[in-house]
Structure formats: C-alpha cells, structure tokens
Amino acid sequence: LVTTAHGVPLESLEIGQKRVRHMIEQNGSMLKVIEVFQVVLPLIHAYFNAHRSYFLASSSTVQTGTASNKEKEMIA
C-alpha cells in the first residue's frame, strides 16, 4: 500500500482527483450556459420593455390575416 507523506493512500487520492476533475468539467459547461443567460435575458427584457405597448394593446375586433395599426407603424 503506497501512501503520501500524510498517510493518505495514493489510490484514494487519485479517485478524489478524478471526481474533482469531473465536477470541474460539469460546472464549466454549466458556467457557459449561465454566461449566455446573463447576456440573453437582459436583451429579451429590454426588447419587451421597448415594445410593451404592442404586446399589451388589445384589439377591439379580431382581425386575422391583416396587420394591426401598431405593426404598420413598426414597419413604416
């Protein structure tokens, strides 16, 4: 049985290192997802705030297949 200077078996140390490496790999990909959300979510929030009146406007008549006045304004 080979041990370190502190009496810890090398085999258990290697298993621990593998676990730590695996956790770092998993958390690394999770951090990338979090970074994307930190960029995308504020952009989506700003978009909806800028177009709030369009999304909250209620049409008195249902018009299918035609653009609303707000949509026509946005294109013009």
VMD Tcl script that builds the backbone (N, CA, C; Angstrom):
set m [mol new atoms 228]
animate dup $m
set s [atomselect $m all]
$s set {name element resname resid chain x y z} {
  {N N LEU 1 A 0.850 -1.181 0.000}
  {CA C LEU 1 A 0.000 0.000 0.000}
  {C C LEU 1 A 0.891 1.239 0.000}
  {N N VAL 2 A 0.800 2.055 -1.033}
  {CA C VAL 2 A 1.597 3.269 -1.150}
  {C C VAL 2 A 0.791 4.425 -0.580}
  {N N THR 3 A 1.438 5.218 0.288}
  {CA C THR 3 A 0.750 6.356 0.899}
  {C C THR 3 A 1.535 7.627 0.664}
  {N N THR 4 A 0.858 8.766 0.870}
  {CA C THR 4 A 1.520 10.065 0.773}
  {C C THR 4 A 2.225 10.354 2.089}
  {N N ALA 5 A 2.888 11.493 2.179}
  {CA C ALA 5 A 3.585 11.882 3.401}
  {C C ALA 5 A 2.617 12.032 4.568}
  {N N HIS 6 A 1.365 12.297 4.272}
  {CA C HIS 6 A 0.354 12.476 5.319}
  {C C HIS 6 A -0.382 11.183 5.631}
  {N N GLY 7 A 0.008 10.082 5.033}
  {CA C GLY 7 A -0.609 8.796 5.311}
  {C C GLY 7 A -1.856 8.500 4.493}
  {N N VAL 8 A -2.151 9.321 3.476}
  {CA C VAL 8 A -3.327 9.104 2.635}
  {C C VAL 8 A -2.945 8.148 1.513}
  {N N PRO 9 A -3.707 7.071 1.331}
  {CA C PRO 9 A -3.394 6.141 0.236}
  {C C PRO 9 A -3.483 6.843 -1.123}
  {N N LEU 10 A -2.518 6.592 -1.989}
  {CA C LEU 10 A -2.480 7.230 -3.310}
  {C C LEU 10 A -3.705 6.881 -4.142}
  {N N GLU 11 A -4.209 5.661 -3.998}
  {CA C GLU 11 A -5.369 5.248 -4.783}
  {C C GLU 11 A -6.582 6.126 -4.467}
  {N N SER 12 A -6.834 6.382 -3.193}
  {CA C SER 12 A -7.981 7.226 -2.833}
  {C C SER 12 A -7.746 8.664 -3.270}
  {N N LEU 13 A -6.501 9.095 -3.279}
  {CA C LEU 13 A -6.176 10.444 -3.744}
  {C C LEU 13 A -6.474 10.579 -5.236}
  {N N GLU 14 A -6.135 9.553 -6.017}
  {CA C GLU 14 A -6.405 9.571 -7.458}
  {C C GLU 14 A -7.905 9.568 -7.737}
  {N N ILE 15 A -8.661 8.779 -6.962}
  {CA C ILE 15 A -10.118 8.751 -7.133}
  {C C ILE 15 A -10.699 10.124 -6.831}
  {N N GLY 16 A -10.215 10.751 -5.771}
  {CA C GLY 16 A -10.684 12.094 -5.416}
  {C C GLY 16 A -10.370 13.103 -6.507}
  {N N GLN 17 A -9.168 13.005 -7.093}
  {CA C GLN 17 A -8.788 13.921 -8.165}
  {C C GLN 17 A -9.678 13.726 -9.388}
  {N N LYS 18 A -10.018 12.477 -9.695}
  {CA C LYS 18 A -10.912 12.209 -10.832}
  {C C LYS 18 A -12.283 12.825 -10.590}
  {N N ARG 19 A -12.776 12.695 -9.353}
  {CA C ARG 19 A -14.080 13.279 -9.024}
  {C C ARG 19 A -14.050 14.795 -9.152}
  {N N VAL 20 A -12.982 15.402 -8.640}
  {CA C VAL 20 A -12.854 16.863 -8.723}
  {C C VAL 20 A -12.777 17.297 -10.175}
  {N N ARG 21 A -11.991 16.585 -10.991}
  {CA C ARG 21 A -11.876 16.905 -12.411}
  {C C ARG 21 A -13.230 16.814 -13.109}
  {N N HIS 22 A -13.987 15.763 -12.781}
  {CA C HIS 22 A -15.314 15.573 -13.379}
  {C C HIS 22 A -16.252 16.713 -12.970}
  {N N MET 23 A -16.220 17.110 -11.704}
  {CA C MET 23 A -17.076 18.202 -11.228}
  {C C MET 23 A -16.714 19.516 -11.914}
  {N N ILE 24 A -15.417 19.754 -12.108}
  {CA C ILE 24 A -14.974 20.979 -12.785}
  {C C ILE 24 A -15.458 20.980 -14.228}
  {N N GLU 25 A -15.377 19.824 -14.906}
  {CA C GLU 25 A -15.855 19.740 -16.288}
  {C C GLU 25 A -17.353 20.002 -16.366}
  {N N GLN 26 A -18.121 19.426 -15.454}
  {CA C GLN 26 A -19.568 19.643 -15.448}
  {C C GLN 26 A -19.897 21.100 -15.161}
  {N N ASN 27 A -19.259 21.670 -14.155}
  {CA C ASN 27 A -19.547 23.050 -13.786}
  {C C ASN 27 A -19.048 24.025 -14.839}
  {N N GLY 28 A -18.005 23.667 -15.564}
  {CA C GLY 28 A -17.505 24.530 -16.631}
  {C C GLY 28 A -18.539 24.711 -17.728}
  {N N SER 29 A -19.192 23.624 -18.126}
  {CA C SER 29 A -20.226 23.741 -19.157}
  {C C SER 29 A -21.442 24.466 -18.604}
  {N N MET 30 A -21.739 24.277 -17.327}
  {CA C MET 30 A -22.865 24.973 -16.706}
  {C C MET 30 A -22.578 26.470 -16.634}
  {N N LEU 31 A -21.327 26.838 -16.376}
  {CA C LEU 31 A -20.970 28.256 -16.325}
  {C C LEU 31 A -21.153 28.913 -17.684}
  {N N LYS 32 A -20.863 28.186 -18.759}
  {CA C LYS 32 A -21.070 28.731 -20.100}
  {C C LYS 32 A -22.544 29.020 -20.335}
  {N N VAL 33 A -23.413 28.118 -19.888}
  {CA C VAL 33 A -24.858 28.319 -20.031}
  {C C VAL 33 A -25.292 29.534 -19.228}
  {N N ILE 34 A -24.779 29.662 -18.014}
  {CA C ILE 34 A -25.128 30.805 -17.165}
  {C C ILE 34 A -24.668 32.103 -17.813}
  {N N GLU 35 A -23.462 32.113 -18.399}
  {CA C GLU 35 A -22.955 33.315 -19.064}
  {C C GLU 35 A -23.852 33.708 -20.233}
  {N N VAL 36 A -24.321 32.735 -20.992}
  {CA C VAL 36 A -25.218 33.024 -22.116}
  {C C VAL 36 A -26.507 33.646 -21.603}
  {N N PHE 37 A -27.076 33.068 -20.540}
  {CA C PHE 37 A -28.309 33.611 -19.977}
  {C C PHE 37 A -28.101 35.022 -19.445}
  {N N GLN 38 A -26.925 35.299 -18.885}
  {CA C GLN 38 A -26.653 36.637 -18.362}
  {C C GLN 38 A -26.621 37.667 -19.481}
  {N N VAL 39 A -26.323 37.263 -20.686}
  {CA C VAL 39 A -26.314 38.175 -21.823}
  {C C VAL 39 A -27.689 38.229 -22.486}
  {N N VAL 40 A -28.300 37.074 -22.703}
  {CA C VAL 40 A -29.544 36.994 -23.471}
  {C C VAL 40 A -30.744 37.531 -22.699}
  {N N LEU 41 A -30.872 37.196 -21.430}
  {CA C LEU 41 A -32.051 37.614 -20.671}
  {C C LEU 41 A -32.202 39.132 -20.578}
  {N N PRO 42 A -31.140 39.906 -20.311}
  {CA C PRO 42 A -31.320 41.363 -20.322}
  {C C PRO 42 A -31.726 41.903 -21.692}
  {N N LEU 43 A -31.242 41.282 -22.768}
  {CA C LEU 43 A -31.630 41.722 -24.108}
  {C C LEU 43 A -33.112 41.458 -24.360}
  {N N ILE 44 A -33.580 40.288 -23.955}
  {CA C ILE 44 A -35.004 39.970 -24.108}
  {C C ILE 44 A -35.846 40.918 -23.269}
  {N N HIS 45 A -35.397 41.188 -22.047}
  {CA C HIS 45 A -36.118 42.105 -21.161}
  {C C HIS 45 A -36.211 43.498 -21.789}
  {N N ALA 46 A -35.101 43.986 -22.335}
  {CA C ALA 46 A -35.095 45.307 -22.970}
  {C C ALA 46 A -36.015 45.333 -24.188}
  {N N TYR 47 A -36.027 44.258 -24.970}
  {CA C TYR 47 A -36.889 44.187 -26.150}
  {C C TYR 47 A -38.356 44.290 -25.753}
  {N N PHE 48 A -38.762 43.496 -24.765}
  {CA C PHE 48 A -40.160 43.516 -24.355}
  {C C PHE 48 A -40.538 44.833 -23.693}
  {N N ASN 49 A -39.603 45.451 -22.972}
  {CA C ASN 49 A -39.897 46.769 -22.398}
  {C C ASN 49 A -40.079 47.808 -23.496}
  {N N ALA 50 A -39.267 47.731 -24.538}
  {CA C ALA 50 A -39.360 48.702 -25.627}
  {C C ALA 50 A -40.657 48.540 -26.412}
  {N N HIS 51 A -41.166 47.311 -26.505}
  {CA C HIS 51 A -42.372 47.041 -27.287}
  {C C HIS 51 A -43.559 46.678 -26.397}
  {N N ARG 52 A -43.515 47.125 -25.155}
  {CA C ARG 52 A -44.562 46.795 -24.189}
  {C C ARG 52 A -45.949 47.190 -24.676}
  {N N SER 53 A -46.063 48.373 -25.244}
  {CA C SER 53 A -47.384 48.844 -25.680}
  {C C SER 53 A -47.969 47.932 -26.760}
  {N N TYR 54 A -47.123 47.398 -27.619}
  {CA C TYR 54 A -47.615 46.489 -28.660}
  {C C TYR 54 A -48.167 45.205 -28.049}
  {N N PHE 55 A -47.421 44.639 -27.105}
  {CA C PHE 55 A -47.832 43.367 -26.522}
  {C C PHE 55 A -49.032 43.513 -25.595}
  {N N LEU 56 A -49.205 44.679 -24.987}
  {CA C LEU 56 A -50.319 44.879 -24.066}
  {C C LEU 56 A -51.561 45.440 -24.749}
  {N N ALA 57 A -51.406 45.964 -25.977}
  {CA C ALA 57 A -52.545 46.555 -26.682}
  {C C ALA 57 A -53.570 45.473 -26.987}
  {N N SER 58 A -54.822 45.787 -26.695}
  {CA C SER 58 A -55.879 44.824 -27.008}
  {C C SER 58 A -56.692 45.370 -28.170}
  {N N SER 59 A -56.945 44.517 -29.100}
  {CA C SER 59 A -57.717 44.896 -30.274}
  {C C SER 59 A -59.198 44.714 -29.971}
  {N N SER 60 A -60.011 45.715 -30.354}
  {CA C SER 60 A -61.447 45.598 -30.100}
  {C C SER 60 A -62.088 44.589 -31.040}
  {N N THR 61 A -61.531 44.455 -32.232}
  {CA C THR 61 A -62.049 43.457 -33.172}
  {C C THR 61 A -60.924 42.512 -33.549}
  {N N VAL 62 A -61.255 41.289 -33.723}
  {CA C VAL 62 A -60.257 40.297 -34.107}
  {C C VAL 62 A -60.076 40.360 -35.613}
  {N N GLN 63 A -58.842 40.644 -36.031}
  {CA C GLN 63 A -58.541 40.730 -37.459}
  {C C GLN 63 A -57.499 39.666 -37.777}
  {N N THR 64 A -57.891 38.661 -38.465}
  {CA C THR 64 A -56.933 37.629 -38.841}
  {C C THR 64 A -56.437 37.893 -40.248}
  {N N GLY 65 A -55.139 37.752 -40.418}
  {CA C GLY 65 A -54.558 37.919 -41.737}
  {C C GLY 65 A -54.227 39.349 -42.092}
  {N N THR 66 A -54.507 40.309 -41.219}
  {CA C THR 66 A -54.173 41.706 -41.503}
  {C C THR 66 A -53.294 42.242 -40.387}
  {N N ALA 67 A -52.482 43.213 -40.731}
  {CA C ALA 67 A -51.583 43.814 -39.750}
  {C C ALA 67 A -52.339 44.825 -38.898}
  {N N SER 68 A -51.972 44.880 -37.612}
  {CA C SER 68 A -52.576 45.879 -36.730}
  {C C SER 68 A -51.958 47.240 -37.030}
  {N N ASN 69 A -52.571 48.294 -36.519}
  {CA C ASN 69 A -52.021 49.634 -36.719}
  {C C ASN 69 A -50.621 49.730 -36.134}
  {N N LYS 70 A -50.398 49.109 -34.973}
  {CA C LYS 70 A -49.083 49.140 -34.339}
  {C C LYS 70 A -48.052 48.437 -35.216}
  {N N GLU 71 A -48.416 47.314 -35.828}
  {CA C GLU 71 A -47.499 46.612 -36.720}
  {C C GLU 71 A -47.173 47.464 -37.941}
  {N N LYS 72 A -48.159 48.166 -38.460}
  {CA C LYS 72 A -47.916 49.049 -39.599}
  {C C LYS 72 A -46.983 50.186 -39.207}
  {N N GLU 73 A -47.135 50.713 -37.992}
  {CA C GLU 73 A -46.244 51.772 -37.506}
  {C C GLU 73 A -44.817 51.261 -37.386}
  {N N MET 74 A -44.670 50.035 -36.887}
  {CA C MET 74 A -43.333 49.479 -36.681}
  {C C MET 74 A -42.601 49.282 -38.001}
  {N N ILE 75 A -43.324 48.972 -39.062}
  {CA C ILE 75 A -42.701 48.752 -40.368}
  {C C ILE 75 A -42.350 50.075 -41.030}
  {N N ALA 76 A -43.196 51.070 -40.867}
  {CA C ALA 76 A -43.020 52.362 -41.535}
  {C C ALA 76 A -41.822 53.119 -41.029}
}
mol reanalyze $m
mol bondsrecalc $m
mol representation Tube
mol addrep $m
